[in-house]
Amino acid sequence: MVNSILLEALNEVFKPLGFRKKSANWYRVAGDLYCVVSVQESSWDESCYVNIGFAPAVKVKAGWLPESKCLVRFRLDAITSISREGLDLLYGEVVEVRGEGGLRVDIVEKVASPVARAVNSIESIHDLKSLLRTSVSDQVFIHREIRDELLAEG
């Protein structure tokens, strides 16, 4: 249930920003970078995860690259502007407490919109470097192919 509400909320926020939808993923190329926001259902319970990935646009074939193939990847909880309350909305039992309508509004406000604000303006390695330094915790996978460029000072 949380998964379907989250998918609706992300679609509402990401479609107007030029992201295309493929299954439970929103993706686009902006400037020199590809970005994908992906929803992953938990294997253990009714909760879900939001994964974010970036790759140089030249790595993308036919406009699509799954998050698992991106050179920079992190989960929603690594974005510092996402509150604990926002993260708690992704657990299955919250539907029973809040109801579907209230949960959807909260997910748009506390999850989908902050993710969109974080990734929408990222169009270059320089932008991504700034995002990683200012708005994302250290819980980030950075492939060795791009690590030196992103971690270099300046």
MIZA-642768 format. One record per residue (C-alpha): residue number from 1; residue in three letters; x, y, z. Coordinates in steps of 0.2 Angstrom, whole numbers, always signed. Layout:
N
ATOM   seq   type    east   north      up
ATOM   NUM    ala       X       Y       Z
...
This chain:
154
ATOM   seq   type    east   north      up
ATOM     1    met      +0      +0      +0
ATOM     2    val     +14     +12      +5
ATOM     3    asn     +23      +8     -12
ATOM     4    ser      +8     +13     -23
ATOM     5    ile      +5     +29     -13
ATOM     6    leu     +23     +33     -15
ATOM     7    leu     +23     +29     -33
ATOM     8    glu      +9     +41     -36
ATOM     9    ala     +17     +55     -26
ATOM    10    leu     +34     +53     -35
ATOM    11    asn     +25     +54     -51
ATOM    12    glu     +15     +69     -46
ATOM    13    val     +32     +78     -42
ATOM    14    phe     +44     +71     -55
ATOM    15    lys     +33     +71     -71
ATOM    16    pro     +32     +91     -72
ATOM    17    leu     +51     +92     -70
ATOM    18    gly     +54     +82     -86
ATOM    19    phe     +57     +65     -78
ATOM    20    arg     +51     +50     -88
ATOM    21    lys     +43     +35     -79
ATOM    22    lys     +48     +17     -82
ATOM    23    ser     +40      +5     -70
ATOM    24    ala     +45     +11     -52
ATOM    25    asn     +58     +23     -59
ATOM    26    trp     +59     +41     -64
ATOM    27    tyr     +74     +46     -75
ATOM    28    arg     +80     +60     -86
ATOM    29    val     +96     +67     -94
ATOM    30    ala     +99     +85     -89
ATOM    31    gly    +115     +94     -95
ATOM    32    asp    +129     +81     -94
ATOM    33    leu    +121     +70     -81
ATOM    34    tyr    +108     +56     -80
ATOM    35    cys     +98     +55     -64
ATOM    36    val     +86     +41     -59
ATOM    37    val     +75     +40     -44
ATOM    38    ser     +70     +22     -40
ATOM    39    val     +57     +14     -28
ATOM    40    gln     +62      -3     -21
ATOM    41    glu     +50     -14     -11
ATOM    42    ser     +57     -22      +5
ATOM    43    ser     +59     -41      +5
ATOM    44    trp     +55     -42     +23
ATOM    45    asp     +39     -31     +26
ATOM    46    glu     +27     -18     +18
ATOM    47    ser     +40      -4     +18
ATOM    48    cys     +50      +3      +3
ATOM    49    tyr     +66     +12      -1
ATOM    50    val     +70     +26     -13
ATOM    51    asn     +86     +25     -22
ATOM    52    ile     +94     +39     -31
ATOM    53    gly    +108     +37     -45
ATOM    54    phe    +118     +48     -56
ATOM    55    ala    +129     +44     -71
ATOM    56    pro    +137     +54     -85
ATOM    57    ala    +125     +56     -99
ATOM    58    val    +137     +47    -111
ATOM    59    lys    +135     +31    -101
ATOM    60    val    +116     +30    -104
ATOM    61    lys    +111     +20    -119
ATOM    62    ala     +93     +23    -127
ATOM    63    gly     +89     +35    -113
ATOM    64    trp     +88     +23     -99
ATOM    65    leu    +100     +16     -86
ATOM    66    pro     +95      +7     -70
ATOM    67    glu    +100     +14     -53
ATOM    68    ser    +110      -1     -50
ATOM    69    lys    +121      +3     -65
ATOM    70    cys    +124     +22     -60
ATOM    71    leu    +141     +27     -55
ATOM    72    val    +135     +37     -40
ATOM    73    arg    +121     +29     -29
ATOM    74    phe    +113     +33     -12
ATOM    75    arg     +97     +30      -3
ATOM    76    leu     +84     +43      +2
ATOM    77    asp     +90     +43     +20
ATOM    78    ala    +107     +50     +14
ATOM    79    ile     +99     +67      +9
ATOM    80    thr    +101     +78     +24
ATOM    81    ser     +84     +88     +21
ATOM    82    ile     +74     +72     +23
ATOM    83    ser     +67     +71     +41
ATOM    84    arg     +65     +56     +52
ATOM    85    glu     +47     +59     +50
ATOM    86    gly     +48     +58     +31
ATOM    87    leu     +58     +42     +32
ATOM    88    asp     +45     +34     +44
ATOM    89    leu     +32     +37     +31
ATOM    90    leu     +39     +23     +20
ATOM    91    tyr     +35     +10     +33
ATOM    92    gly     +20      -1     +29
ATOM    93    glu     +11      +2     +46
ATOM    94    val      +9     +21     +43
ATOM    95    val      -6     +18     +31
ATOM    96    glu     -17     +11     +45
ATOM    97    val     -12     +26     +56
ATOM    98    arg     -14     +40     +44
ATOM    99    gly     -26     +34     +30
ATOM   100    glu     -22     +34     +12
ATOM   101    gly     -26     +52      +8
ATOM   102    gly     -16     +60     +23
ATOM   103    leu      -1     +48     +19
ATOM   104    arg      -1     +54      +1
ATOM   105    val      +0     +72      +6
ATOM   106    asp     +13     +69     +19
ATOM   107    ile     +24     +59      +6
ATOM   108    val     +23     +73      -7
ATOM   109    glu     +28     +86      +6
ATOM   110    lys     +41     +76     +16
ATOM   111    val     +48     +64      +4
ATOM   112    ala     +45     +67     -15
ATOM   113    ser     +47     +86     -15
ATOM   114    pro     +63     +86      -4
ATOM   115    val     +71     +73     -16
ATOM   116    ala     +65     +83     -31
ATOM   117    arg     +73     +99     -24
ATOM   118    ala     +89     +90     -21
ATOM   119    val     +91     +82     -38
ATOM   120    asn     +82     +94     -50
ATOM   121    ser     +96    +106     -53
ATOM   122    ile    +110     +93     -55
ATOM   123    glu    +116     +95     -73
ATOM   124    ser    +135     +93     -71
ATOM   125    ile    +149     +84     -61
ATOM   126    his    +152    +101     -53
ATOM   127    asp    +133    +102     -47
ATOM   128    leu    +134     +84     -41
ATOM   129    lys    +150     +87     -32
ATOM   130    ser    +141    +102     -23
ATOM   131    leu    +126     +91     -19
ATOM   132    leu    +137     +77     -11
ATOM   133    arg    +147     +90      -1
ATOM   134    thr    +132    +100      +6
ATOM   135    ser    +116     +90      +5
ATOM   136    val    +120     +71      +6
ATOM   137    ser    +128     +61     +21
ATOM   138    asp    +143     +50     +19
ATOM   139    gln    +132     +35     +14
ATOM   140    val    +136     +36      -4
ATOM   141    phe    +142     +23     -17
ATOM   142    ile    +154     +32     -29
ATOM   143    his    +162     +21     -42
ATOM   144    arg    +180     +21     -44
ATOM   145    glu    +178     +27     -62
ATOM   146    ile    +172     +44     -56
ATOM   147    arg    +178     +45     -38
ATOM   148    asp    +194     +55     -40
ATOM   149    glu    +184     +68     -50
ATOM   150    leu    +170     +70     -37
ATOM   151    leu    +181     +69     -22
ATOM   152    ala    +195     +82     -28
ATOM   153    glu    +195     +98     -19
ATOM   154    gly    +189    +114     -29
